[in-house]
Amino acid sequence: MSRLAACAFVLLSIARLVHSQTKSAVFDDTAVPPFEIYGLASAMGTVDASGAGVVNNPGPNQTSGFTPSGLASGARAGLVWRHENIGLVADLGFHKYSDHTGTTTMAPLTAGLRLYSDEHFRTAFYGDFLAGAYRWTMHSGSLNFTHVKGIGGVGGGMDIRLTRRVVLRLFEAQILFAGSRNGPLLTGTASSGIAYRFGGS
């Protein structure tokens, strides 16, 4: 019975998707609104403060006792201005990771260029080229510091248009190089959420 229900759901979903592409279901105003705001639930790879990558803002003989490894949970929000398949994006995020030994937070602020694919079946893909700065704080015993360094990287994602203005951002992934005293550190984000488009006629 459950398999039959699942098959029925898939068939209804496909039928609805096909119908949405017929002329009767196409919006009269198909132009994409020029502005977009978005909010995403996000996870970010933590920056390891141990080994060669340690940022020696505290005294060099201090031991961290806390070496974050894993994903810091958080959120991201941004604004996009778009003209046809090219856009400019500004993005702000905040991510936090903690355990019984300490806490670390990472807050990147980036801006850059976004390139969109053509939309097919209400679905489109995009790629980002971003640069900016991030604020990294760590609190663990005697190790407490805050610094601001440069960050940059590339990313991309997949959008499913629910209405002319509301978009499901099914996924977005970024690969980022975060500056540190001893050279760039590799990190990244994985996000999903909703975007709202506005402006235009």
N, C-alpha and C positions, 0 to 999 in steps of 0.2 A: 504494500500500500504506500509506504513511504517513497519507494522508487517511482511509482506511478505519479505521485504528487510532485516529485522533483522533476520528472520529465514534462509534466504539464506546465510547471512553472517556467522551465527553460523555453518551451515552445511559445508560451504567452509572451515571454520577454523578447524572444526573437521577432515574433509578429509585431509587437509594439515598436521595436527598433526599426523594422522595415517600414512600417506605416509612417514613422516619424520622418522618413526620408522621401516620402512621396510628395508630389507638388501640393497636395491639399494640406500637408502638415508643415510645410516650410513657412517660416516667418516672412511676412511681407517686408519687414525691415531687417534684412540679413546682414547689414553692415555691423561689424564688431564695435561696440562702444569703446571709446579711446582710453578710458581710465579703468583701473581695477584695484581693489583692495582685497587682501586675503588674510586669513588666519589659519595656522597649521599647528597641529600637534607634532612634536618633533623629538627626535633622539639624536644625540651628538656623541661621537667617540671622545672619551676623556683624554686629556693630555697627560702623559705619564711624567711625573716629576722626579723620577729616579734615574740613575745611570747617567749617561752622557748628555741626556736631554734636560737635565735639571736647570732651572732658572735660578741663578745664585744671587737673588736679591737679598735673602737672609745671609747671615754669616756662613762661610764655606764649611765650617765644622759642624753645623747643625744637621741633624738627621731628620728626615721627614717623618718616619713612622707611619706614613700614609701614602700609598702609591696607587692612585686611582686607575682602575682598568675596567673597561666596560662601557656602558652607555649612560650618559647623563640625560635625564628626561627634561622636557621643557616645551617651549612654544616659540613660534615665529610669526611675524606679521610684516606686511609690506605693501608698497604702492607701485603700480606699473602704469606707465604711459605708453600706449601702443599706436603705431601707424602701420596698417596692413600687417605684414609678417615680421616687423621689427619693433622692439620695445626697449624702454629704459626702465630699470627696476631698482628700487631701494628696499633693503631688507634688514630687519632688526630681530635678533633672537636672544633668548635667555635659557640657559640649561644648567641644571644642578645635579650633582652626584654627592652622596654622603654615605658613610657607614659609621660604625661605632668608634672609629679612630679620627674622623675628621670630615671636612666638607670642602668641595671645590665647586666653583661656578664659572661659567664661560658665557660671555655676552657679545656675540659678533654683530657688527654694523657694517654692511657692505652695500655696494651699488655697482651697476654695470649694465651690460647689454644682454637682451633676450631675443632669441630668434625662434619664430614659430613655424611649424609645418602647416600645410593646408589642412582644413578640417574634413574628415570623412566619417560618416555615420556618427556625427556629433562628437567625434574623438579627434584630438589634436595633441601633438607632442611639441616640446620646446627645449631649448638649450640655453644655459646662462654662462656668462663670463663675468666674474665678480672680483672686486678688490675692495679693501677697506681696513678696518681695525677691529681688534677684539680686546675685551677686558677679562682678565683671568685672575681670580682670587682663590686663595687656599688658606684654610685654617685647620691646623692639626698640631696640637701641643705647642711646642715652641716655634713651629714653622707657621708664620702668618705673613702673607704678602699679597699685594695687588699690583698688577702691571698691565700696561696697554701696549700692544704690539700690532704690527701689520698682519693681515690675513688675506688670502686670495685663492681662487680656484675656479673650478668649472662644475656645472650641474645640469640637470635635466629632469623632465617630468612628463606626466600624462594627464590631460584634462578631458573630462566628459561633460559636455554642455547639457545641463538639465533644463534650463530655459535660456532665453536670449541673454539674460543678465546673471544668472546663477550657474556656477561651474563647480563640479566635484573635482578637486585635485586628488586623483586617485593615489598618486605617489610622486614624490620628488626626492632625488638623491643628489648630494653634493660631495665632491672630493676637494678638500681644502688643505692649504699649506699655511700653518700658523707660525709666525715669527717667534724666535726665542733668542736668548743670549748666545747659545751654542749652535745656532742654525735652525732652519725650518723644521717643524714637526708636522707629520701627516695626521690629519683627522678627517672627519666627514659627518654628514647629517643624513637622516632619513625622515621624511615628513609626509603628512597627509592632512587634507582639510578642505575648506570651502573658500571660493573666491566669488566676489561680486563685482560685476562690470557696470559702469555708469558713464554718463555724459553722452554727447552726440544727440542726434535728432530722434 
